[in-house]
């Protein structure tokens, strides 16, 4: 199907539907928290930081468990199901702390599903096409994030900015995604030789892997929640009603660039593509720091989408290259852990810098961390380490 394995295709469809559900809510959530519920930038940073840290920490445990069980699908279905069931509760929130609990539950579902799903994707793909397969999945995921904001824009217009009605309707495509996943996706037929459960343990990664994880850790210090980009857009004159369209455009660029960007890493190497993407991120964040009008925001959001096209699939393909086949779930868990342990402090720190010293310094600090991370990656991850023999 479309040049990819059937599992890769249906996992992509599942992500499309799930992200349609999630992204109906996400672009409206910062305004809902700050305007309707009376929170500030610090509250937004805390909510999203806790949410993403929760997801990333659980990804390690779920990935390890899927290796131990030698089964991926059950954890993936459970994770998508928990997320789909929690989203309509946002419609009933009356205080920021309630949104925090709901987002915590939603991201718990994400934590359960992500590493096992990534391992299942890797097991369902020929080694020479890992970049393309991960790129296809990311493209479908981002396509859902295009459809979701467009639906949000229509719903907000129809219901006169009644966010609670919009949030209540957002669960429908999420529930459909769980049905599609349960019916269509199978455990991989390309699985490595079974490993005795007792032998599946977290191992100290090799030096190239440690270097990569350190670089990811540093990069994430400057990569706070994208909710701040939406707040920055409002500051520079983008109306609230247009935020879903802006968010949808970002994901349209992500979707369009994911397959070619990730497939490029199959041809010229993961390292070159990832470093190029991180340097591009530095330039985009500096643009957000010093932008002066709404037109610049639209251009910067489109440019930001190219960063994801270059890096998301390539980074996951690099993890699959470096990991032992029987331990890929754990390897993806460690990768997401490197992101998750700093997601909360990164978002909180960004919110504090913004609140005390302004948006320009906050975005400049984010660019600086990303620049240091790119340098560490260049120095510590040799090109020869990108594929396992």
PEZI-V831943 format. One record per backbone hydrogen bond with DSSP energy under -0.5 kcal/mol. CO is the residue of the C=O (numbers start at 0). NH is the residue of the N-H. E is the energy in kcal/mol with one decimal. If there is no record, write none. Layout:
# PEZI-V831943
co->CO nh->NH e->E
co->CO nh->NH e->E
This chain:
# PEZI-V831943
co->0 nh->3 e->-2.0
co->4 nh->8 e->-2.4
co->5 nh->9 e->-2.7
co->6 nh->10 e->-2.6
co->7 nh->11 e->-1.7
co->8 nh->12 e->-2.1
co->9 nh->13 e->-2.4
co->10 nh->14 e->-2.1
co->11 nh->15 e->-2.4
co->12 nh->16 e->-2.3
co->13 nh->17 e->-2.6
co->14 nh->18 e->-2.9
co->15 nh->19 e->-1.9
co->16 nh->20 e->-1.8
co->17 nh->21 e->-2.6
co->18 nh->22 e->-3.0
co->19 nh->23 e->-0.6
co->20 nh->23 e->-0.8
co->20 nh->24 e->-0.8
co->21 nh->24 e->-0.8
co->21 nh->25 e->-2.2
co->22 nh->26 e->-0.6
co->24 nh->27 e->-1.3
co->24 nh->28 e->-1.1
co->25 nh->28 e->-0.7
co->25 nh->29 e->-0.7
co->27 nh->31 e->-2.3
co->28 nh->32 e->-2.8
co->29 nh->33 e->-2.5
co->30 nh->34 e->-2.9
co->30 nh->35 e->-1.0
co->31 nh->36 e->-2.1
co->32 nh->38 e->-3.2
co->39 nh->43 e->-1.9
co->40 nh->44 e->-2.4
co->41 nh->45 e->-2.3
co->42 nh->46 e->-2.7
co->43 nh->47 e->-2.4
co->44 nh->48 e->-2.4
co->45 nh->49 e->-2.7
co->46 nh->50 e->-2.2
co->47 nh->51 e->-2.5
co->48 nh->52 e->-2.3
co->49 nh->53 e->-2.5
co->50 nh->54 e->-2.0
co->51 nh->55 e->-2.3
co->52 nh->56 e->-2.5
co->53 nh->57 e->-2.0
co->54 nh->58 e->-1.5
co->55 nh->59 e->-0.9
co->56 nh->60 e->-1.0
co->57 nh->61 e->-2.9
co->58 nh->62 e->-2.5
co->59 nh->63 e->-2.5
co->60 nh->64 e->-2.5
co->61 nh->65 e->-2.3
co->62 nh->66 e->-1.6
co->62 nh->329 e->-0.5
co->63 nh->67 e->-2.3
co->64 nh->68 e->-2.7
co->65 nh->69 e->-1.2
co->65 nh->70 e->-1.0
co->71 nh->75 e->-1.6
co->72 nh->76 e->-2.8
co->73 nh->77 e->-2.3
co->74 nh->78 e->-2.3
co->75 nh->79 e->-2.2
co->76 nh->80 e->-2.3
co->77 nh->81 e->-2.3
co->78 nh->82 e->-1.8
co->79 nh->83 e->-2.3
co->80 nh->84 e->-1.9
co->81 nh->85 e->-1.4
co->82 nh->86 e->-1.4
co->85 nh->88 e->-1.5
co->86 nh->89 e->-1.9
co->87 nh->90 e->-1.2
co->88 nh->91 e->-1.7
co->89 nh->92 e->-1.4
co->94 nh->97 e->-1.0
co->94 nh->98 e->-1.3
co->95 nh->99 e->-2.1
co->96 nh->100 e->-1.8
co->97 nh->101 e->-2.2
co->98 nh->102 e->-2.9
co->99 nh->103 e->-2.1
co->100 nh->104 e->-2.0
co->101 nh->105 e->-2.6
co->102 nh->106 e->-2.7
co->103 nh->107 e->-1.4
co->104 nh->108 e->-1.7
co->105 nh->109 e->-1.5
co->106 nh->110 e->-2.5
co->107 nh->111 e->-1.9
co->108 nh->112 e->-1.5
co->109 nh->113 e->-2.1
co->112 nh->116 e->-2.3
co->113 nh->117 e->-2.7
co->114 nh->118 e->-2.4
co->115 nh->119 e->-2.3
co->116 nh->120 e->-2.5
co->117 nh->121 e->-2.3
co->118 nh->122 e->-2.4
co->119 nh->123 e->-1.2
co->121 nh->124 e->-1.2
co->125 nh->128 e->-2.2
co->126 nh->129 e->-1.1
co->128 nh->132 e->-2.6
co->129 nh->133 e->-2.6
co->130 nh->134 e->-2.5
co->131 nh->135 e->-2.7
co->132 nh->136 e->-2.2
co->133 nh->137 e->-2.5
co->134 nh->138 e->-2.4
co->135 nh->139 e->-2.3
co->136 nh->140 e->-2.4
co->137 nh->141 e->-2.6
co->138 nh->142 e->-1.9
co->139 nh->143 e->-1.9
co->140 nh->144 e->-1.2
co->141 nh->145 e->-0.6
co->142 nh->145 e->-1.0
co->142 nh->146 e->-2.3
co->143 nh->147 e->-2.6
co->144 nh->148 e->-0.6
co->145 nh->149 e->-1.5
co->146 nh->150 e->-2.5
co->147 nh->151 e->-2.7
co->148 nh->152 e->-2.8
co->149 nh->153 e->-2.2
co->150 nh->154 e->-2.9
co->151 nh->155 e->-3.0
co->152 nh->156 e->-2.0
co->153 nh->157 e->-2.6
co->154 nh->158 e->-2.9
co->155 nh->160 e->-3.2
co->156 nh->159 e->-0.9
co->158 nh->161 e->-0.7
co->160 nh->162 e->-1.4
co->161 nh->164 e->-0.6
co->161 nh->165 e->-1.6
co->162 nh->166 e->-2.7
co->163 nh->167 e->-1.9
co->164 nh->168 e->-1.8
co->165 nh->169 e->-0.9
co->166 nh->169 e->-0.5
co->167 nh->170 e->-0.7
co->168 nh->171 e->-1.3
co->169 nh->173 e->-0.6
co->170 nh->174 e->-2.3
co->171 nh->175 e->-1.9
co->172 nh->176 e->-1.9
co->173 nh->177 e->-1.3
co->174 nh->178 e->-1.4
co->175 nh->179 e->-2.4
co->176 nh->180 e->-2.4
co->177 nh->181 e->-2.4
co->178 nh->182 e->-2.0
co->179 nh->183 e->-2.6
co->180 nh->184 e->-1.7
co->195 nh->198 e->-2.0
co->195 nh->199 e->-0.6
co->196 nh->199 e->-1.5
co->198 nh->200 e->-1.1
co->205 nh->209 e->-2.7
co->206 nh->210 e->-2.7
co->207 nh->211 e->-2.2
co->208 nh->212 e->-2.9
co->209 nh->213 e->-2.4
co->210 nh->214 e->-2.2
co->211 nh->215 e->-2.4
co->212 nh->216 e->-2.4
co->213 nh->217 e->-2.4
co->214 nh->218 e->-2.5
co->215 nh->219 e->-2.3
co->216 nh->220 e->-1.1
co->217 nh->221 e->-0.6
co->218 nh->221 e->-1.4
co->219 nh->222 e->-1.2
co->221 nh->223 e->-0.6
co->224 nh->227 e->-1.6
co->225 nh->228 e->-0.8
co->225 nh->229 e->-1.2
co->226 nh->230 e->-1.8
co->227 nh->231 e->-2.5
co->228 nh->232 e->-2.2
co->229 nh->233 e->-1.9
co->230 nh->234 e->-2.2
co->231 nh->235 e->-1.7
co->232 nh->237 e->-2.5
co->233 nh->236 e->-1.8
co->236 nh->238 e->-0.5
co->238 nh->241 e->-1.3
co->238 nh->242 e->-0.6
co->239 nh->242 e->-1.4
co->241 nh->245 e->-2.3
co->242 nh->246 e->-2.8
co->243 nh->247 e->-2.4
co->244 nh->248 e->-2.4
co->245 nh->249 e->-2.0
co->246 nh->250 e->-1.8
co->247 nh->251 e->-1.9
co->248 nh->252 e->-2.1
co->249 nh->253 e->-2.1
co->250 nh->254 e->-2.8
co->251 nh->255 e->-2.5
co->252 nh->256 e->-2.0
co->253 nh->257 e->-1.3
co->254 nh->258 e->-0.7
co->256 nh->260 e->-2.2
co->257 nh->261 e->-2.4
co->258 nh->262 e->-2.8
co->259 nh->263 e->-1.6
co->260 nh->264 e->-0.8
co->261 nh->264 e->-0.7
co->261 nh->265 e->-0.7
co->262 nh->265 e->-0.8
co->262 nh->266 e->-0.9
co->263 nh->266 e->-0.6
co->263 nh->267 e->-2.8
co->264 nh->268 e->-1.0
co->268 nh->272 e->-1.2
co->269 nh->273 e->-2.7
co->270 nh->274 e->-2.6
co->271 nh->275 e->-2.0
co->272 nh->276 e->-2.0
co->273 nh->277 e->-2.3
co->274 nh->278 e->-2.4
co->275 nh->279 e->-2.0
co->276 nh->280 e->-1.9
co->277 nh->281 e->-1.8
co->278 nh->282 e->-1.8
co->279 nh->283 e->-2.2
co->280 nh->284 e->-2.7
co->281 nh->285 e->-2.0
co->282 nh->286 e->-1.6
co->283 nh->287 e->-2.1
co->284 nh->288 e->-1.8
co->285 nh->289 e->-1.5
co->286 nh->290 e->-1.0
co->292 nh->296 e->-1.2
co->293 nh->297 e->-1.8
co->294 nh->298 e->-1.9
co->295 nh->299 e->-2.6
co->296 nh->300 e->-2.5
co->297 nh->301 e->-1.7
co->298 nh->302 e->-2.2
co->299 nh->303 e->-2.5
co->300 nh->304 e->-1.5
co->301 nh->305 e->-0.9
co->302 nh->305 e->-0.6
co->302 nh->306 e->-0.9
co->303 nh->306 e->-0.5
co->303 nh->307 e->-1.1
co->304 nh->308 e->-1.7
co->305 nh->309 e->-1.8
co->306 nh->310 e->-1.5
co->307 nh->311 e->-2.1
co->310 nh->314 e->-2.9
co->311 nh->315 e->-1.7
co->312 nh->316 e->-2.4
co->313 nh->317 e->-2.1
co->314 nh->318 e->-1.9
co->315 nh->319 e->-2.2
co->316 nh->320 e->-2.4
co->317 nh->321 e->-2.0
co->318 nh->322 e->-1.6
co->323 nh->326 e->-2.1
co->324 nh->327 e->-1.1
co->326 nh->330 e->-2.2
co->327 nh->331 e->-2.8
co->328 nh->332 e->-1.9
co->329 nh->333 e->-2.5
co->330 nh->334 e->-2.2
co->331 nh->335 e->-2.4
co->332 nh->336 e->-2.2
co->333 nh->337 e->-2.3
co->334 nh->338 e->-1.0
co->335 nh->339 e->-2.9
co->336 nh->340 e->-2.7
co->338 nh->341 e->-0.8
co->338 nh->342 e->-0.6
co->339 nh->342 e->-0.7
co->339 nh->343 e->-0.7
co->341 nh->345 e->-2.4
co->342 nh->346 e->-2.0
co->343 nh->347 e->-2.8
co->344 nh->348 e->-2.8
co->345 nh->349 e->-2.1
co->346 nh->350 e->-2.4
co->347 nh->351 e->-2.4
co->348 nh->352 e->-2.8
co->349 nh->353 e->-2.5
co->350 nh->354 e->-2.5
co->351 nh->355 e->-2.4
co->352 nh->356 e->-3.1
co->352 nh->357 e->-0.9
co->353 nh->357 e->-1.3
co->357 nh->361 e->-1.5
co->358 nh->362 e->-2.6
co->359 nh->363 e->-2.0
co->360 nh->364 e->-2.5
co->361 nh->365 e->-1.8
co->362 nh->366 e->-2.1
co->363 nh->367 e->-2.1
co->364 nh->368 e->-2.2
co->365 nh->369 e->-1.9
co->366 nh->370 e->-2.1
co->367 nh->371 e->-2.1
co->368 nh->372 e->-2.3
co->369 nh->373 e->-2.2
co->370 nh->374 e->-1.7
co->371 nh->375 e->-2.4
co->372 nh->376 e->-2.5
co->373 nh->377 e->-2.2
co->374 nh->378 e->-2.1
co->375 nh->379 e->-2.6
co->376 nh->380 e->-1.9
co->379 nh->381 e->-0.7
co->381 nh->384 e->-1.8
co->382 nh->385 e->-1.8
co->383 nh->386 e->-0.7
